Amino acid sequence: MAQIITISSRQDNYIWLLMKDGYAVVVDPGEARPVERVLKEQQLQLAAILLTHHHDDHVGGVAELLAAHPNCRLYGPDEALLNHFRALQVMQDGDRLALPELDTEFQVLALPGHTQSHIGFYGPLGLFCGDVLFGGGCGRLLGGTPEQMLTSLHRLKSLPGDTWVYCAHEYTWDNLRFCLTVEPDNQALLERVRRCAKLRRQGVPTVPFPLAEEQTTNCFLRTDQPSVRSAAQMMAMSECNNEIEIFVFLRQKKNNF
């Protein structure tokens, strides 16, 4: 099975490098230089780049990497990126992406919400979900709608709990602090906060994490829970009558947290 390397980028981004038998695939390379460093250190040939969405902190290194590795394939979510990357192979919901160099494949999931055309890659190696789901949180709505984001989160929540989640930012500590304001008596959340605090003191990433942990501690995946509904109603001082209203309130609250 392929090995997955965490590459820190910019202030709090993660680029994921998957490698096996001298080949590499990278996910969301916002910068080229740290990727090139690992490729050189590990003596790897870059076979493919996977993009979840179009934001610069996810695609900023693509042009440089393609120039340095002209045989590298590029996969991404929408035709708008073709204006920048003519080599892009557009991926749509339900597509199967075979990566023979890694002896694996991914199912492409349409995950709009953070942006209109956001996608994720799900397979035996885990879930690479860009900025839709974070440790203890979810992405801001920067082009998508609350309804889209909630639908995408429900879709991810339904995946097996032993799925390892590779999101693109180190936001877990701040997100969990917010979740505590919603469910201060959630014992699984309290334990995760303690573990996360220890990891960050040691300078260790909190990502990846098992999806099961999100299902029990991430308030944005728990909008169907009575405890979350009650908390939202109390904080809003008004009725939150359904999951979308709860989600909208929590997302707005988190935006100003």
For each residue, the residues with C-beta under 8 A, 3 or more apart:
1: 20 104 124 125
2: 18 19 20 25 102 103 104 125
3: 18 19 20
4: 16 17 18 19 125 126 166 208
5: 16 17 18 19 38 42
6: 14 16 205 207
7: 14 15 16 17 26 34 35 38
8: 13 14 15 34 205
9: 13 14 15 29 30 31 34 57
10: 13 30 31 57
11:
12: 169 170 171
13: 8 9 10 28 30 57 58 168 169 170
14: 6 7 8 9 166 167 168 169 170 205 207
15: 7 8 9 26 27 28 29 30 31 34 35 61 168
16: 4 5 6 7 26 27 28 128 166
17: 4 5 7 24 25 26 27 35 38
18: 2 3 4 5 24 25 26 27 99 102 125
19: 2 3 4 5 23 24 25 42 44 102
20: 1 2 3 23 101 102 103
21: 101
22: 43 44 45
23: 19 20 44 45 46 47 101 102
24: 17 18 19 38 39 42 44 45 46 47
25: 2 17 18 19 46 47 48 49 50 99 101 102
26: 7 15 16 17 18 29 35 46 48 49 50 65
27: 15 16 17 18 49 50 51 52 121 128 166 168
28: 13 15 16 50 51 52 58 59 128 130 168
29: 9 15 26 32 35 49 58 59 60 61 62 65
30: 9 10 13 15 56 57 58 59 60 61
31: 9 10 15 34 35 60 61
32: 29 35 36 60 61 62 64 65 68
33: 36 37 61
34: 7 8 9 15 31 37 38
35: 7 15 17 26 29 31 32 38 39 46 61 65
36: 32 33 39 40 65 68
37: 33 34 40 41
38: 5 7 17 24 34 35 41 42 44
39: 24 35 36 42 43 44 45 46
40: 36 37 43
41: 37 38
42: 5 19 24 38 39
43: 22 39 40
44: 19 22 23 24 38 39
45: 22 23 24 39 69
46: 23 24 25 26 35 39 49 65 68 69 72
47: 23 24 25 72 73 99 101 102
48: 25 26 72 73 74 75 99 101
49: 25 26 27 29 46 62 65 66 72 73 74 75
50: 25 26 27 28 75 76 97 106 121 128
51: 27 28 54 58 59 62 74 75 76 77 81 88
52: 27 28 58 77 111 118 119 120 121 128 129 130 131 132 168
53: 58 77 114 115 117 118 119 130 131
54: 51 58 59 76 77 78 80 81 115 117
55: 58 59 115 131 142
56: 30 59 60
57: 9 10 13 30 60 168
58: 13 28 29 30 51 52 53 54 55 130 131 168
59: 28 29 30 51 54 55 56 62 76 81 84 85
60: 29 30 31 32 56 57
61: 15 29 30 31 32 33 35 64 65
62: 29 32 49 51 59 65 66 74 84 85
63: 66 67 84 85
64: 32 61 67 68
65: 26 29 32 35 36 46 49 61 62 68 69 72
66: 49 62 63 69 70 72 74 85 87
67: 63 64 70
68: 32 36 46 64 65
69: 45 46 65 66 72
70: 66 67
71:
72: 46 47 48 49 65 66 69
73: 47 48 49 87 89
74: 48 49 51 62 66 85 87 88 89
75: 48 49 50 51 88 89 91 97
76: 50 51 54 59 81 85 88 89 90 91 119
77: 51 52 53 54 81 90 91 117 118 119
78: 54 81 90 116 117
79: 82 90
80: 54 83 117
81: 51 54 59 76 77 78 84 85 88 90
82: 79 85 86 88 90
83: 80
84: 59 62 63 81
85: 59 62 63 66 74 76 81 82 88
86: 82
87: 66 73 74
88: 51 74 75 76 81 82 85
89: 73 74 75 76
90: 76 77 78 79 81 82
91: 75 76 77 95 97 108 119
92: 95 108 110
93: 108 109 110 119
94: 107 108
95: 91 92 107 108
96: 105 106 107 108
97: 50 75 91 105 106 107 108 121
98: 105
99: 18 25 47 48 102 103 104 105 106
100: 103
101: 20 21 23 25 47 48
102: 2 18 19 20 23 25 47 99 125
103: 2 20 99 100
104: 1 2 99 123 124 125
105: 96 97 98 99 123
106: 50 96 97 99 121 122 123 125 128
107: 94 95 96 97 121 122 123
108: 91 92 93 94 95 96 97 119 120 121 122
109: 93 119 120 121 122 155 156
110: 92 93 118 119 152
111: 52 114 118 119 120 129 130 132 152 155 156
112: 115 116 117 118 144 145 148 149 151 152
113: 118 132 138 139 141 144 145 146 148 149 150 151 152 153
114: 53 111 118 130 131 132 138 139 140 141 142 143 144 149
115: 53 54 55 112 118 142 143 144
116: 78 112 143 144 148
117: 53 54 77 78 80 112
118: 52 53 77 110 111 112 113 114 115 130 131 132 144 152
119: 52 53 76 77 91 93 108 109 110 111 130
120: 52 108 109 111 127 128 129 130 132 156
121: 27 50 52 97 106 107 108 109 127 128
122: 106 107 108 109 126 127 128 159 163
123: 104 105 106 107 126
124: 1 104
125: 1 2 4 18 102 104 106 164
126: 4 122 123 163 164 165 166 208
127: 120 121 122 156 159 163 164 165 166 211
128: 16 27 28 50 52 106 120 121 122 166
129: 52 111 120 132 133 156 165 166 167 168
130: 28 52 53 58 111 114 118 119 120 139 167 168
131: 52 53 55 58 114 118 134 139 167 168 169
132: 52 111 113 114 118 120 129 138 139 149 152 153 156 167
133: 129 137 138 139 153 156 165 167 214 218 221
134: 131 137 138 139 167 169 171 172 175
135: 165 167 171 172 175 176 196 206 207 209 214 218
136: 171 172 175 176 178 179 192 214 217 218 219
137: 133 134 171 172 174 175 178 179 218 220 254
138: 113 114 132 133 134 149 153 218 220 251
139: 113 114 130 131 132 133 134 142 149
140: 114 251 255
141: 113 114 144 145 146 149 251
142: 55 114 115 139
143: 114 115 116
144: 112 113 114 115 116 118 141 148 149
145: 112 113 141 148 149
146: 113 141 149 150 244 247 248 251
147: 150 151 244
148: 112 113 116 144 145 151 152
149: 112 113 114 132 138 139 141 144 145 146 152 153 247 251
150: 113 146 147 153 154 223 243 244 247
151: 112 113 147 148 154 155
152: 110 111 112 113 118 132 148 149 155 156
153: 113 132 133 138 149 150 156 157 220 221
154: 150 151 157 158
155: 109 111 151 152 158 159
156: 109 111 120 127 129 132 133 152 153 159 211 221
157: 153 154 211 214 215 221
158: 154 155
159: 122 127 155 156 163 211
160: 163 211
161: 210 211 212 215
162: 210 211 212
163: 122 126 127 159 160 210 211
164: 125 126 127 208 209 210 211
165: 126 127 129 133 135 207 208 209 210 211 214
166: 4 14 16 27 126 127 128 129 207 208
167: 14 129 130 131 132 133 134 135 207 208
168: 13 14 15 27 28 52 57 58 129 130 131
169: 12 13 14 131 134
170: 12 13 14 205 206 207
171: 12 134 135 136 137 174 175
172: 134 135 136 137 175 176 196 206 207 209
173: 176 177 196 197 200 206
174: 137 171 177 178 257
175: 134 135 136 137 171 172 178 179 218 254
176: 135 136 172 173 179 180 189 192 193 196 217
177: 173 174 180 181 193 257
178: 136 137 174 175 181 182 219 253 254 257
179: 136 137 175 176 182 183 186 189 217 218 219
180: 176 177 183 184 186 189 190 193
181: 177 178 184 231 235 257
182: 178 179 219 227 228 231 232 235 250
183: 179 180 186 189 219 222 227 228 231
184: 180 181
185: 227
186: 179 180 183 189 190 216 217 227
187: 190 191
188: 191 192 213 216 217
189: 176 179 180 183 186 192 193 216 217
190: 180 186 187 193 194
191: 187 188 194 195
192: 136 176 188 189 195 196 213 217
193: 176 177 180 189 190 196 197
194: 190 191 197 198
195: 191 192 198 199
196: 135 172 173 176 192 193 199 200 206
197: 173 193 194 200 201
198: 194 195 201 202
199: 195 196 202 204 205 206
200: 173 196 197 203 204 206
201: 197 198
202: 198 199
203: 200
204: 199 200
205: 6 8 14 170 199
206: 135 170 172 173 196 199 200 209
207: 6 14 135 165 166 167 170 172
208: 4 126 164 165 166 167
209: 135 164 165 172 206 213 214
210: 161 162 163 164 165 213 214
211: 127 156 157 159 160 161 162 163 164 165 214 215
212: 161 162 215 216
213: 188 192 209 210 216 217
214: 133 135 136 157 165 209 210 211 217 218 221
215: 157 161 211 212 218 221 222
216: 186 188 189 212 213 222
217: 136 176 179 186 188 189 192 213 214
218: 133 135 136 137 138 175 179 214 215 221 222
219: 136 178 179 182 183 222 223 228 250
220: 137 138 153 223 247 250 251
221: 133 153 156 157 214 215 218
222: 183 215 216 218 219 225 227 228
223: 150 219 220 228 229 243 246 247 250
224: 228 243
225: 222 228 229
226: 229 230
227: 182 183 185 186 222 230 231
228: 182 183 219 222 223 224 225 231 232 246 250
229: 223 225 226 232 233 240 246
230: 226 227 233 234
231: 181 182 183 227 228 234 235
232: 182 228 229 235 236 240 245 246 249 250
233: 229 230 236 237 238 239 240
234: 230 231 237
235: 181 182 231 232 249 253
236: 232 233 240 249
237: 233 234
238: 233
239: 233 245
240: 229 232 233 236 245 246 249
241: 245
242: 245 246
243: 150 223 224 246 247
244: 146 147 150 247 248
245: 232 239 240 241 242 248 249
246: 223 228 229 232 240 242 243 249 250
247: 146 149 150 220 223 243 244 250 251
248: 146 244 245 251 252
249: 232 235 236 240 245 246 252 253
250: 182 219 220 223 228 232 246 247 253 254
251: 138 140 141 146 149 220 247 248 254 255
252: 248 249 255 256
253: 178 235 249 250 256 257
254: 137 175 178 250 251 257
255: 140 251 252
256: 252 253
257: 174 177 178 181 253 254
